Amino acid sequence: MSSPHENPLEARIARLERMVEEIHQRLPAAAAAAPADVQAPAAAPALAAEPPARAFPPLYPEPVAYDDDLPRRRPAEPLIHDEIAALFRWDSQTWLNRLGIAMLLLGVGLLFRYSIDRGWLTNEVRVGFGAAVGAVLTAIGLRMDRERRFSAVLLGGGLAAFYITGWAAFNLYALVPYTVAFIALVAITAAASGLALWRSEPALAVLGSAGGLGVPLLLGISYASPRGLAAYTSMILAWTAVPYLRRGWRSTVWTANAFAWTLLALYANWLPDTFRAGPAGRGWIQAAALFAWIVLGVLPLARRVGNWFSGSHARHAERRWTGLDSLHWYAIALLPPSMLLVVTGLTWRMQPERLGLMAIGAAAVYGVAAAAVRARDLRLARVLLVSAAALLPVGCLGALDGAVLLASLAAQMLALHWLALRGAGPAARWMAHKLFVAAGLWTLYRLAFPGEASAGRVLADVAVAAAVFASSYAIRVRTEVSVYRIFAHVVVMGIVLREVALRPGGQGIATILWCAYGLGLLLLAARRGSAALERLAILTLLATVAKLFLVDLARLDALFRVLIFLGFGAVFLWLSYSMAGWWRPAAAPEPAPRPAGHDG
């Protein structure tokens, strides 16, 4: 029989189960009957969106996401690898269509050739037939729905037919003058840019850029005057910039870079000999080169910077750059100014000193720009800094010489290491290491093959050793720190040997100085408890002893040899007995506590 206390307990449990079941039945009805305009309290989102307070302010500002790096809905800006993939995506129907257009254009060319051999058609009819083929292809492409895959291929084929026809009309048949041919080609390029924007097809913009800037090479640059070529190139570049500024198509910019700088460099190389251009003609080519630098080097960077003020960027953590993204931005910051210097040097036949000063000025401009954008866009600042770091040594190579050049390279290495420590990025560190290799190899060569003795030579070598040693404090990789400090140590010993050994009795004096230097390092190691410094000091003393046996025994007087060996032996014995009380080894780190439950 159950106890009297069990019945009330079972009744309570049953009553609670009925209440829970009723609540579950009422919840869907209550959710359906709730008004649609019920909103959460206004304070809740604000509290949820408020970021947590920081104990300390960040050393560098938070990276900002820009339109070049985060996808936007309108206008759509594909990443560079997506853009390349779109141009070369495998699609059997599309590629068959492209092959068909290529075969059609080749057939038109062969028909021209056959008609020339047979004498069937006049030159005017041939050019008119080529223009008609281009017009038919363009018309069919325009009438097709823009979503169809064949439209862009047909439009590209029509533009290519127009470019070929314009080249044939001027260069083959001389039916139109040079000015008319260039105006027609500019119009075709403008039409290609407009169609690319209208149809959202980067391939059309690439075709317009390649055709507009490549056809003058086919037309023959010897026909163009400096003013005409400068005006034509600038107009083509202006139309090339429109698709990039509107849609951010990087393939268009790099197509223009490839053709524009090739065209300007070839023309500038032939300018003094072929065209006999005076200062006015050279000034036109210089102006075209400056415009190309603005369009191809400044506008892409300014477009990214301009997103600060557009109000459309989101202040999120910026995504990581891919390899193609990094290559794009670093090349944009470095290639146009470098080619501007090349074209300028060819145009005016500059001496290395003047061209080097211009490169130093360009490095200063990019360095100032890096400092200006650092607070807003740290990655772009790093890109500009690397461009300045690449231009500055090149300028120093042209403008400076000898000891001054070596000291300047060492100073640039030190500056880049400290800038990398302050957030300039791994590219700045990479540049600093390359300058270390260049300055280091040059210094070792100067130590192995000394020239005329001078105070400037000694100061430059000491500056290299000091800069290398100071750079080791800005490096966080232990092996790199060891390499830098050992190199500085070797340079100091080499300077002592080079400057003293050629004097009367200099080999013995150099040996004494080496020994004193090694003993000083040994005492410093004992005071600091540094095992690495102790090993370096012992190696220095061993090198000193090796020099005693290999060099000093043959070159010093007998009495000097006796005194040196006796003195060194006494000093080494005294140190071996007395250093036991000086040595203070560094305390070993305490072992980490073991996790609970792990006995082994």
Summary of the structure (lengths in Angstrom):
residues: 600
radius of gyration: 37.4
end to end distance: 59.5
largest distance: 125.9
contacts: 1810
relative contact order: 0.05
helix: 77%
strand: 0%
